[in-house]
């Protein structure tokens, strides 16, 4: 059930981010979620897109260094403490959290959270057993 995430290494300079988003737009790739972390010289742009294959191919052809990573997507109710519940499930299962970021779904009642963990299968099982709904690529495609 893992979702494919693209990590694009982007030079930390004016216009670099718009060049990436413009390339994706020109190839009809829709971004569903994104996160960017920066250092002095480079940024790591993490993307969930509706067509990972086209995004990876076109960005690679433009000279970008890209890494594809499988991540876990989980649907979280929009209520105080619900993210804590999901994170506690992973903690109880002994799963280390590397990073996470959230994005809103097309409902006002839920958010989707992207989780990078040590073991996707163990995390998915723990979350499902605790009653959380996992987000699939098909769910992303419907957004």
Phi and psi in radians as a Rosetta constraint file:
Dihedral C 1 N 2 CA 2 C 2 CIRCULARHARMONIC -1.038 0.35
Dihedral N 2 CA 2 C 2 N 3 CIRCULARHARMONIC 2.658 0.35
Dihedral C 2 N 3 CA 3 C 3 CIRCULARHARMONIC -1.790 0.35
Dihedral N 3 CA 3 C 3 N 4 CIRCULARHARMONIC 2.483 0.35
Dihedral C 3 N 4 CA 4 C 4 CIRCULARHARMONIC -1.534 0.35
Dihedral N 4 CA 4 C 4 N 5 CIRCULARHARMONIC 2.225 0.35
Dihedral C 4 N 5 CA 5 C 5 CIRCULARHARMONIC -1.965 0.35
Dihedral N 5 CA 5 C 5 N 6 CIRCULARHARMONIC 2.375 0.35
Dihedral C 5 N 6 CA 6 C 6 CIRCULARHARMONIC -1.703 0.35
Dihedral N 6 CA 6 C 6 N 7 CIRCULARHARMONIC 2.285 0.35
Dihedral C 6 N 7 CA 7 C 7 CIRCULARHARMONIC -1.910 0.35
Dihedral N 7 CA 7 C 7 N 8 CIRCULARHARMONIC 2.080 0.35
Dihedral C 7 N 8 CA 8 C 8 CIRCULARHARMONIC -1.948 0.35
Dihedral N 8 CA 8 C 8 N 9 CIRCULARHARMONIC 2.195 0.35
Dihedral C 8 N 9 CA 9 C 9 CIRCULARHARMONIC -1.516 0.35
Dihedral N 9 CA 9 C 9 N 10 CIRCULARHARMONIC 2.068 0.35
Dihedral C 9 N 10 CA 10 C 10 CIRCULARHARMONIC -2.111 0.35
Dihedral N 10 CA 10 C 10 N 11 CIRCULARHARMONIC 2.327 0.35
Dihedral C 10 N 11 CA 11 C 11 CIRCULARHARMONIC -1.086 0.35
Dihedral N 11 CA 11 C 11 N 12 CIRCULARHARMONIC 2.412 0.35
Dihedral C 11 N 12 CA 12 C 12 CIRCULARHARMONIC -1.482 0.35
Dihedral N 12 CA 12 C 12 N 13 CIRCULARHARMONIC 1.385 0.35
Dihedral C 12 N 13 CA 13 C 13 CIRCULARHARMONIC -2.648 0.35
Dihedral N 13 CA 13 C 13 N 14 CIRCULARHARMONIC 2.790 0.35
Dihedral C 13 N 14 CA 14 C 14 CIRCULARHARMONIC -1.004 0.35
Dihedral N 14 CA 14 C 14 N 15 CIRCULARHARMONIC 2.333 0.35
Dihedral C 14 N 15 CA 15 C 15 CIRCULARHARMONIC 1.578 0.35
Dihedral N 15 CA 15 C 15 N 16 CIRCULARHARMONIC -0.243 0.35
Dihedral C 15 N 16 CA 16 C 16 CIRCULARHARMONIC -1.177 0.35
Dihedral N 16 CA 16 C 16 N 17 CIRCULARHARMONIC -0.739 0.35
Dihedral C 16 N 17 CA 17 C 17 CIRCULARHARMONIC -1.194 0.35
Dihedral N 17 CA 17 C 17 N 18 CIRCULARHARMONIC -0.737 0.35
Dihedral C 17 N 18 CA 18 C 18 CIRCULARHARMONIC -1.122 0.35
Dihedral N 18 CA 18 C 18 N 19 CIRCULARHARMONIC -0.521 0.35
Dihedral C 18 N 19 CA 19 C 19 CIRCULARHARMONIC -1.131 0.35
Dihedral N 19 CA 19 C 19 N 20 CIRCULARHARMONIC -0.688 0.35
Dihedral C 19 N 20 CA 20 C 20 CIRCULARHARMONIC -1.166 0.35
Dihedral N 20 CA 20 C 20 N 21 CIRCULARHARMONIC -0.889 0.35
Dihedral C 20 N 21 CA 21 C 21 CIRCULARHARMONIC -1.134 0.35
Dihedral N 21 CA 21 C 21 N 22 CIRCULARHARMONIC -0.600 0.35
Dihedral C 21 N 22 CA 22 C 22 CIRCULARHARMONIC -1.150 0.35
Dihedral N 22 CA 22 C 22 N 23 CIRCULARHARMONIC -0.738 0.35
Dihedral C 22 N 23 CA 23 C 23 CIRCULARHARMONIC -1.044 0.35
Dihedral N 23 CA 23 C 23 N 24 CIRCULARHARMONIC -0.790 0.35
Dihedral C 23 N 24 CA 24 C 24 CIRCULARHARMONIC -1.112 0.35
Dihedral N 24 CA 24 C 24 N 25 CIRCULARHARMONIC -0.763 0.35
Dihedral C 24 N 25 CA 25 C 25 CIRCULARHARMONIC -1.075 0.35
Dihedral N 25 CA 25 C 25 N 26 CIRCULARHARMONIC -0.730 0.35
Dihedral C 25 N 26 CA 26 C 26 CIRCULARHARMONIC -1.125 0.35
Dihedral N 26 CA 26 C 26 N 27 CIRCULARHARMONIC -0.379 0.35
Dihedral C 26 N 27 CA 27 C 27 CIRCULARHARMONIC -1.857 0.35
Dihedral N 27 CA 27 C 27 N 28 CIRCULARHARMONIC 0.315 0.35
Dihedral C 27 N 28 CA 28 C 28 CIRCULARHARMONIC 1.038 0.35
Dihedral N 28 CA 28 C 28 N 29 CIRCULARHARMONIC 0.606 0.35
Dihedral C 28 N 29 CA 29 C 29 CIRCULARHARMONIC -1.708 0.35
Dihedral N 29 CA 29 C 29 N 30 CIRCULARHARMONIC 2.177 0.35
Dihedral C 29 N 30 CA 30 C 30 CIRCULARHARMONIC -1.745 0.35
Dihedral N 30 CA 30 C 30 N 31 CIRCULARHARMONIC 2.208 0.35
Dihedral C 30 N 31 CA 31 C 31 CIRCULARHARMONIC -1.401 0.35
Dihedral N 31 CA 31 C 31 N 32 CIRCULARHARMONIC 2.323 0.35
Dihedral C 31 N 32 CA 32 C 32 CIRCULARHARMONIC -1.820 0.35
Dihedral N 32 CA 32 C 32 N 33 CIRCULARHARMONIC -0.528 0.35
Dihedral C 32 N 33 CA 33 C 33 CIRCULARHARMONIC -2.702 0.35
Dihedral N 33 CA 33 C 33 N 34 CIRCULARHARMONIC 2.658 0.35
Dihedral C 33 N 34 CA 34 C 34 CIRCULARHARMONIC -2.700 0.35
Dihedral N 34 CA 34 C 34 N 35 CIRCULARHARMONIC 2.705 0.35
Dihedral C 34 N 35 CA 35 C 35 CIRCULARHARMONIC -2.556 0.35
Dihedral N 35 CA 35 C 35 N 36 CIRCULARHARMONIC 2.470 0.35
Dihedral C 35 N 36 CA 36 C 36 CIRCULARHARMONIC -2.312 0.35
Dihedral N 36 CA 36 C 36 N 37 CIRCULARHARMONIC 2.312 0.35
Dihedral C 36 N 37 CA 37 C 37 CIRCULARHARMONIC -2.116 0.35
Dihedral N 37 CA 37 C 37 N 38 CIRCULARHARMONIC 2.445 0.35
Dihedral C 37 N 38 CA 38 C 38 CIRCULARHARMONIC -2.150 0.35
Dihedral N 38 CA 38 C 38 N 39 CIRCULARHARMONIC 2.693 0.35
Dihedral C 38 N 39 CA 39 C 39 CIRCULARHARMONIC -2.083 0.35
Dihedral N 39 CA 39 C 39 N 40 CIRCULARHARMONIC -3.031 0.35
Dihedral C 39 N 40 CA 40 C 40 CIRCULARHARMONIC -1.101 0.35
Dihedral N 40 CA 40 C 40 N 41 CIRCULARHARMONIC -0.670 0.35
Dihedral C 40 N 41 CA 41 C 41 CIRCULARHARMONIC -1.840 0.35
Dihedral N 41 CA 41 C 41 N 42 CIRCULARHARMONIC -0.526 0.35
Dihedral C 41 N 42 CA 42 C 42 CIRCULARHARMONIC -2.366 0.35
Dihedral N 42 CA 42 C 42 N 43 CIRCULARHARMONIC 2.739 0.35
Dihedral C 42 N 43 CA 43 C 43 CIRCULARHARMONIC -2.081 0.35
Dihedral N 43 CA 43 C 43 N 44 CIRCULARHARMONIC 2.685 0.35
Dihedral C 43 N 44 CA 44 C 44 CIRCULARHARMONIC -1.915 0.35
Dihedral N 44 CA 44 C 44 N 45 CIRCULARHARMONIC 1.910 0.35
Dihedral C 44 N 45 CA 45 C 45 CIRCULARHARMONIC -1.661 0.35
Dihedral N 45 CA 45 C 45 N 46 CIRCULARHARMONIC 1.999 0.35
Dihedral C 45 N 46 CA 46 C 46 CIRCULARHARMONIC -1.768 0.35
Dihedral N 46 CA 46 C 46 N 47 CIRCULARHARMONIC 2.257 0.35
Dihedral C 46 N 47 CA 47 C 47 CIRCULARHARMONIC -2.277 0.35
Dihedral N 47 CA 47 C 47 N 48 CIRCULARHARMONIC 2.466 0.35
Dihedral C 47 N 48 CA 48 C 48 CIRCULARHARMONIC -1.959 0.35
Dihedral N 48 CA 48 C 48 N 49 CIRCULARHARMONIC 2.160 0.35
Dihedral C 48 N 49 CA 49 C 49 CIRCULARHARMONIC -2.208 0.35
Dihedral N 49 CA 49 C 49 N 50 CIRCULARHARMONIC 2.928 0.35
Dihedral C 49 N 50 CA 50 C 50 CIRCULARHARMONIC -1.444 0.35
Dihedral N 50 CA 50 C 50 N 51 CIRCULARHARMONIC -0.240 0.35
Dihedral C 50 N 51 CA 51 C 51 CIRCULARHARMONIC -2.510 0.35
Dihedral N 51 CA 51 C 51 N 52 CIRCULARHARMONIC 1.495 0.35
Dihedral C 51 N 52 CA 52 C 52 CIRCULARHARMONIC -1.070 0.35
Dihedral N 52 CA 52 C 52 N 53 CIRCULARHARMONIC -0.656 0.35
Dihedral C 52 N 53 CA 53 C 53 CIRCULARHARMONIC -1.105 0.35
Dihedral N 53 CA 53 C 53 N 54 CIRCULARHARMONIC -0.851 0.35
Dihedral C 53 N 54 CA 54 C 54 CIRCULARHARMONIC -1.148 0.35
Dihedral N 54 CA 54 C 54 N 55 CIRCULARHARMONIC -0.737 0.35
Dihedral C 54 N 55 CA 55 C 55 CIRCULARHARMONIC -1.061 0.35
Dihedral N 55 CA 55 C 55 N 56 CIRCULARHARMONIC -0.835 0.35
Dihedral C 55 N 56 CA 56 C 56 CIRCULARHARMONIC -1.088 0.35
Dihedral N 56 CA 56 C 56 N 57 CIRCULARHARMONIC -0.787 0.35
Dihedral C 56 N 57 CA 57 C 57 CIRCULARHARMONIC -1.102 0.35
Dihedral N 57 CA 57 C 57 N 58 CIRCULARHARMONIC -0.867 0.35
Dihedral C 57 N 58 CA 58 C 58 CIRCULARHARMONIC -1.200 0.35
Dihedral N 58 CA 58 C 58 N 59 CIRCULARHARMONIC -0.685 0.35
Dihedral C 58 N 59 CA 59 C 59 CIRCULARHARMONIC -1.207 0.35
Dihedral N 59 CA 59 C 59 N 60 CIRCULARHARMONIC -0.650 0.35
Dihedral C 59 N 60 CA 60 C 60 CIRCULARHARMONIC -1.091 0.35
Dihedral N 60 CA 60 C 60 N 61 CIRCULARHARMONIC -0.757 0.35
Dihedral C 60 N 61 CA 61 C 61 CIRCULARHARMONIC -1.092 0.35
Dihedral N 61 CA 61 C 61 N 62 CIRCULARHARMONIC -0.470 0.35
Dihedral C 61 N 62 CA 62 C 62 CIRCULARHARMONIC -1.458 0.35
Dihedral N 62 CA 62 C 62 N 63 CIRCULARHARMONIC -0.009 0.35
Dihedral C 62 N 63 CA 63 C 63 CIRCULARHARMONIC 1.654 0.35
Dihedral N 63 CA 63 C 63 N 64 CIRCULARHARMONIC 0.159 0.35
Dihedral C 63 N 64 CA 64 C 64 CIRCULARHARMONIC -1.419 0.35
Dihedral N 64 CA 64 C 64 N 65 CIRCULARHARMONIC 2.500 0.35
Dihedral C 64 N 65 CA 65 C 65 CIRCULARHARMONIC -1.477 0.35
Dihedral N 65 CA 65 C 65 N 66 CIRCULARHARMONIC 2.165 0.35
Dihedral C 65 N 66 CA 66 C 66 CIRCULARHARMONIC -2.271 0.35
Dihedral N 66 CA 66 C 66 N 67 CIRCULARHARMONIC 2.481 0.35
Dihedral C 66 N 67 CA 67 C 67 CIRCULARHARMONIC -2.196 0.35
Dihedral N 67 CA 67 C 67 N 68 CIRCULARHARMONIC 2.314 0.35
Dihedral C 67 N 68 CA 68 C 68 CIRCULARHARMONIC -1.758 0.35
Dihedral N 68 CA 68 C 68 N 69 CIRCULARHARMONIC 2.236 0.35
Dihedral C 68 N 69 CA 69 C 69 CIRCULARHARMONIC -2.247 0.35
Dihedral N 69 CA 69 C 69 N 70 CIRCULARHARMONIC 2.406 0.35
Dihedral C 69 N 70 CA 70 C 70 CIRCULARHARMONIC -1.497 0.35
Dihedral N 70 CA 70 C 70 N 71 CIRCULARHARMONIC 2.272 0.35
Dihedral C 70 N 71 CA 71 C 71 CIRCULARHARMONIC -2.216 0.35
Dihedral N 71 CA 71 C 71 N 72 CIRCULARHARMONIC 2.918 0.35
Dihedral C 71 N 72 CA 72 C 72 CIRCULARHARMONIC -1.768 0.35
Dihedral N 72 CA 72 C 72 N 73 CIRCULARHARMONIC 2.345 0.35
Dihedral C 72 N 73 CA 73 C 73 CIRCULARHARMONIC -1.930 0.35
Dihedral N 73 CA 73 C 73 N 74 CIRCULARHARMONIC 2.347 0.35
Dihedral C 73 N 74 CA 74 C 74 CIRCULARHARMONIC -2.332 0.35
Dihedral N 74 CA 74 C 74 N 75 CIRCULARHARMONIC 2.420 0.35
Dihedral C 74 N 75 CA 75 C 75 CIRCULARHARMONIC -1.542 0.35
Dihedral N 75 CA 75 C 75 N 76 CIRCULARHARMONIC 2.204 0.35
Dihedral C 75 N 76 CA 76 C 76 CIRCULARHARMONIC -2.088 0.35
Dihedral N 76 CA 76 C 76 N 77 CIRCULARHARMONIC 2.266 0.35
Dihedral C 76 N 77 CA 77 C 77 CIRCULARHARMONIC -1.088 0.35
Dihedral N 77 CA 77 C 77 N 78 CIRCULARHARMONIC 2.529 0.35
Dihedral C 77 N 78 CA 78 C 78 CIRCULARHARMONIC -1.455 0.35
Dihedral N 78 CA 78 C 78 N 79 CIRCULARHARMONIC 1.257 0.35
Dihedral C 78 N 79 CA 79 C 79 CIRCULARHARMONIC -2.478 0.35
Dihedral N 79 CA 79 C 79 N 80 CIRCULARHARMONIC 2.590 0.35
Dihedral C 79 N 80 CA 80 C 80 CIRCULARHARMONIC -0.999 0.35
Dihedral N 80 CA 80 C 80 N 81 CIRCULARHARMONIC 2.341 0.35
Dihedral C 80 N 81 CA 81 C 81 CIRCULARHARMONIC 1.595 0.35
Dihedral N 81 CA 81 C 81 N 82 CIRCULARHARMONIC -0.180 0.35
Dihedral C 81 N 82 CA 82 C 82 CIRCULARHARMONIC -1.217 0.35
Dihedral N 82 CA 82 C 82 N 83 CIRCULARHARMONIC -0.656 0.35
Dihedral C 82 N 83 CA 83 C 83 CIRCULARHARMONIC -1.122 0.35
Dihedral N 83 CA 83 C 83 N 84 CIRCULARHARMONIC -0.714 0.35
Dihedral C 83 N 84 CA 84 C 84 CIRCULARHARMONIC -1.022 0.35
Dihedral N 84 CA 84 C 84 N 85 CIRCULARHARMONIC -0.713 0.35
Dihedral C 84 N 85 CA 85 C 85 CIRCULARHARMONIC -1.055 0.35
Dihedral N 85 CA 85 C 85 N 86 CIRCULARHARMONIC -0.796 0.35
Dihedral C 85 N 86 CA 86 C 86 CIRCULARHARMONIC -1.123 0.35
Dihedral N 86 CA 86 C 86 N 87 CIRCULARHARMONIC -0.761 0.35
Dihedral C 86 N 87 CA 87 C 87 CIRCULARHARMONIC -1.151 0.35
Dihedral N 87 CA 87 C 87 N 88 CIRCULARHARMONIC -0.624 0.35
Dihedral C 87 N 88 CA 88 C 88 CIRCULARHARMONIC -1.150 0.35
Dihedral N 88 CA 88 C 88 N 89 CIRCULARHARMONIC -0.615 0.35
Dihedral C 88 N 89 CA 89 C 89 CIRCULARHARMONIC -1.044 0.35
Dihedral N 89 CA 89 C 89 N 90 CIRCULARHARMONIC -0.801 0.35
Dihedral C 89 N 90 CA 90 C 90 CIRCULARHARMONIC -1.164 0.35
Dihedral N 90 CA 90 C 90 N 91 CIRCULARHARMONIC -0.718 0.35
Dihedral C 90 N 91 CA 91 C 91 CIRCULARHARMONIC -1.087 0.35
Dihedral N 91 CA 91 C 91 N 92 CIRCULARHARMONIC -0.777 0.35
Dihedral C 91 N 92 CA 92 C 92 CIRCULARHARMONIC -1.093 0.35
Dihedral N 92 CA 92 C 92 N 93 CIRCULARHARMONIC -0.569 0.35
Dihedral C 92 N 93 CA 93 C 93 CIRCULARHARMONIC -1.431 0.35
Dihedral N 93 CA 93 C 93 N 94 CIRCULARHARMONIC 0.017 0.35
Dihedral C 93 N 94 CA 94 C 94 CIRCULARHARMONIC 1.313 0.35
Dihedral N 94 CA 94 C 94 N 95 CIRCULARHARMONIC 0.474 0.35
Dihedral C 94 N 95 CA 95 C 95 CIRCULARHARMONIC -1.715 0.35
Dihedral N 95 CA 95 C 95 N 96 CIRCULARHARMONIC 2.189 0.35
Dihedral C 95 N 96 CA 96 C 96 CIRCULARHARMONIC -1.418 0.35
Dihedral N 96 CA 96 C 96 N 97 CIRCULARHARMONIC 2.328 0.35
Dihedral C 96 N 97 CA 97 C 97 CIRCULARHARMONIC -1.595 0.35
Dihedral N 97 CA 97 C 97 N 98 CIRCULARHARMONIC 2.093 0.35
Dihedral C 97 N 98 CA 98 C 98 CIRCULARHARMONIC -1.480 0.35
Dihedral N 98 CA 98 C 98 N 99 CIRCULARHARMONIC -0.804 0.35
Dihedral C 98 N 99 CA 99 C 99 CIRCULARHARMONIC -2.912 0.35
Dihedral N 99 CA 99 C 99 N 100 CIRCULARHARMONIC 2.907 0.35
Dihedral C 99 N 100 CA 100 C 100 CIRCULARHARMONIC -2.658 0.35
Dihedral N 100 CA 100 C 100 N 101 CIRCULARHARMONIC 2.772 0.35
Dihedral C 100 N 101 CA 101 C 101 CIRCULARHARMONIC -2.650 0.35
Dihedral N 101 CA 101 C 101 N 102 CIRCULARHARMONIC 2.740 0.35
Dihedral C 101 N 102 CA 102 C 102 CIRCULARHARMONIC -2.082 0.35
Dihedral N 102 CA 102 C 102 N 103 CIRCULARHARMONIC 2.761 0.35
Dihedral C 102 N 103 CA 103 C 103 CIRCULARHARMONIC -2.588 0.35
Dihedral N 103 CA 103 C 103 N 104 CIRCULARHARMONIC 2.678 0.35
Dihedral C 103 N 104 CA 104 C 104 CIRCULARHARMONIC -1.446 0.35
Dihedral N 104 CA 104 C 104 N 105 CIRCULARHARMONIC 2.461 0.35
Dihedral C 104 N 105 CA 105 C 105 CIRCULARHARMONIC -1.501 0.35
Dihedral N 105 CA 105 C 105 N 106 CIRCULARHARMONIC 3.111 0.35
Dihedral C 105 N 106 CA 106 C 106 CIRCULARHARMONIC -1.478 0.35
Dihedral N 106 CA 106 C 106 N 107 CIRCULARHARMONIC 0.560 0.35
Dihedral C 106 N 107 CA 107 C 107 CIRCULARHARMONIC -2.275 0.35
Dihedral N 107 CA 107 C 107 N 108 CIRCULARHARMONIC 2.760 0.35
Dihedral C 107 N 108 CA 108 C 108 CIRCULARHARMONIC -1.575 0.35
Dihedral N 108 CA 108 C 108 N 109 CIRCULARHARMONIC 0.036 0.35
Dihedral C 108 N 109 CA 109 C 109 CIRCULARHARMONIC -1.771 0.35
Dihedral N 109 CA 109 C 109 N 110 CIRCULARHARMONIC -0.175 0.35
Dihedral C 109 N 110 CA 110 C 110 CIRCULARHARMONIC -2.454 0.35
Dihedral N 110 CA 110 C 110 N 111 CIRCULARHARMONIC 2.727 0.35
Dihedral C 110 N 111 CA 111 C 111 CIRCULARHARMONIC -2.206 0.35
Dihedral N 111 CA 111 C 111 N 112 CIRCULARHARMONIC 2.667 0.35
Dihedral C 111 N 112 CA 112 C 112 CIRCULARHARMONIC -1.797 0.35
Dihedral N 112 CA 112 C 112 N 113 CIRCULARHARMONIC 2.409 0.35
Dihedral C 112 N 113 CA 113 C 113 CIRCULARHARMONIC -2.097 0.35
Dihedral N 113 CA 113 C 113 N 114 CIRCULARHARMONIC 2.280 0.35
Dihedral C 113 N 114 CA 114 C 114 CIRCULARHARMONIC -1.713 0.35
Dihedral N 114 CA 114 C 114 N 115 CIRCULARHARMONIC 2.213 0.35
Dihedral C 114 N 115 CA 115 C 115 CIRCULARHARMONIC -2.090 0.35
Dihedral N 115 CA 115 C 115 N 116 CIRCULARHARMONIC 2.292 0.35
Dihedral C 115 N 116 CA 116 C 116 CIRCULARHARMONIC -1.885 0.35
Dihedral N 116 CA 116 C 116 N 117 CIRCULARHARMONIC 2.019 0.35
Dihedral C 116 N 117 CA 117 C 117 CIRCULARHARMONIC -2.262 0.35
Dihedral N 117 CA 117 C 117 N 118 CIRCULARHARMONIC 3.004 0.35
Dihedral C 117 N 118 CA 118 C 118 CIRCULARHARMONIC -1.174 0.35
Dihedral N 118 CA 118 C 118 N 119 CIRCULARHARMONIC -0.659 0.35
Dihedral C 118 N 119 CA 119 C 119 CIRCULARHARMONIC -2.416 0.35
Dihedral N 119 CA 119 C 119 N 120 CIRCULARHARMONIC 1.829 0.35
Dihedral C 119 N 120 CA 120 C 120 CIRCULARHARMONIC -1.051 0.35
Dihedral N 120 CA 120 C 120 N 121 CIRCULARHARMONIC -0.781 0.35
Dihedral C 120 N 121 CA 121 C 121 CIRCULARHARMONIC -1.082 0.35
Dihedral N 121 CA 121 C 121 N 122 CIRCULARHARMONIC -0.769 0.35
Dihedral C 121 N 122 CA 122 C 122 CIRCULARHARMONIC -1.147 0.35
Dihedral N 122 CA 122 C 122 N 123 CIRCULARHARMONIC -0.737 0.35
Dihedral C 122 N 123 CA 123 C 123 CIRCULARHARMONIC -1.114 0.35
Dihedral N 123 CA 123 C 123 N 124 CIRCULARHARMONIC -0.779 0.35
Dihedral C 123 N 124 CA 124 C 124 CIRCULARHARMONIC -1.062 0.35
Dihedral N 124 CA 124 C 124 N 125 CIRCULARHARMONIC -0.791 0.35
Dihedral C 124 N 125 CA 125 C 125 CIRCULARHARMONIC -1.072 0.35
Dihedral N 125 CA 125 C 125 N 126 CIRCULARHARMONIC -0.795 0.35
Dihedral C 125 N 126 CA 126 C 126 CIRCULARHARMONIC -1.082 0.35
Dihedral N 126 CA 126 C 126 N 127 CIRCULARHARMONIC -0.771 0.35
Dihedral C 126 N 127 CA 127 C 127 CIRCULARHARMONIC -1.166 0.35
Dihedral N 127 CA 127 C 127 N 128 CIRCULARHARMONIC -0.760 0.35
Dihedral C 127 N 128 CA 128 C 128 CIRCULARHARMONIC -1.128 0.35
Dihedral N 128 CA 128 C 128 N 129 CIRCULARHARMONIC -0.727 0.35
Dihedral C 128 N 129 CA 129 C 129 CIRCULARHARMONIC -1.094 0.35
Dihedral N 129 CA 129 C 129 N 130 CIRCULARHARMONIC -0.492 0.35
Dihedral C 129 N 130 CA 130 C 130 CIRCULARHARMONIC -1.501 0.35
Dihedral N 130 CA 130 C 130 N 131 CIRCULARHARMONIC 0.037 0.35
Dihedral C 130 N 131 CA 131 C 131 CIRCULARHARMONIC 1.659 0.35
Dihedral N 131 CA 131 C 131 N 132 CIRCULARHARMONIC 0.105 0.35
Dihedral C 131 N 132 CA 132 C 132 CIRCULARHARMONIC -1.451 0.35
Dihedral N 132 CA 132 C 132 N 133 CIRCULARHARMONIC 2.527 0.35
Dihedral C 132 N 133 CA 133 C 133 CIRCULARHARMONIC -1.602 0.35
Dihedral N 133 CA 133 C 133 N 134 CIRCULARHARMONIC 2.258 0.35
Dihedral C 133 N 134 CA 134 C 134 CIRCULARHARMONIC -1.443 0.35
Dihedral N 134 CA 134 C 134 N 135 CIRCULARHARMONIC 2.631 0.35
Dihedral C 134 N 135 CA 135 C 135 CIRCULARHARMONIC -1.658 0.35
Dihedral N 135 CA 135 C 135 N 136 CIRCULARHARMONIC 2.277 0.35
Dihedral C 135 N 136 CA 136 C 136 CIRCULARHARMONIC -1.843 0.35
Dihedral N 136 CA 136 C 136 N 137 CIRCULARHARMONIC 2.964 0.35
Dihedral C 136 N 137 CA 137 C 137 CIRCULARHARMONIC -1.080 0.35
Dihedral N 137 CA 137 C 137 N 138 CIRCULARHARMONIC -0.599 0.35
Dihedral C 137 N 138 CA 138 C 138 CIRCULARHARMONIC -1.083 0.35
Dihedral N 138 CA 138 C 138 N 139 CIRCULARHARMONIC -0.671 0.35
Dihedral C 138 N 139 CA 139 C 139 CIRCULARHARMONIC -1.103 0.35
Dihedral N 139 CA 139 C 139 N 140 CIRCULARHARMONIC -0.743 0.35
Dihedral C 139 N 140 CA 140 C 140 CIRCULARHARMONIC -1.093 0.35
Dihedral N 140 CA 140 C 140 N 141 CIRCULARHARMONIC -0.729 0.35
Dihedral C 140 N 141 CA 141 C 141 CIRCULARHARMONIC -1.093 0.35
Dihedral N 141 CA 141 C 141 N 142 CIRCULARHARMONIC -0.487 0.35
Dihedral C 141 N 142 CA 142 C 142 CIRCULARHARMONIC -1.396 0.35
Dihedral N 142 CA 142 C 142 N 143 CIRCULARHARMONIC -0.275 0.35
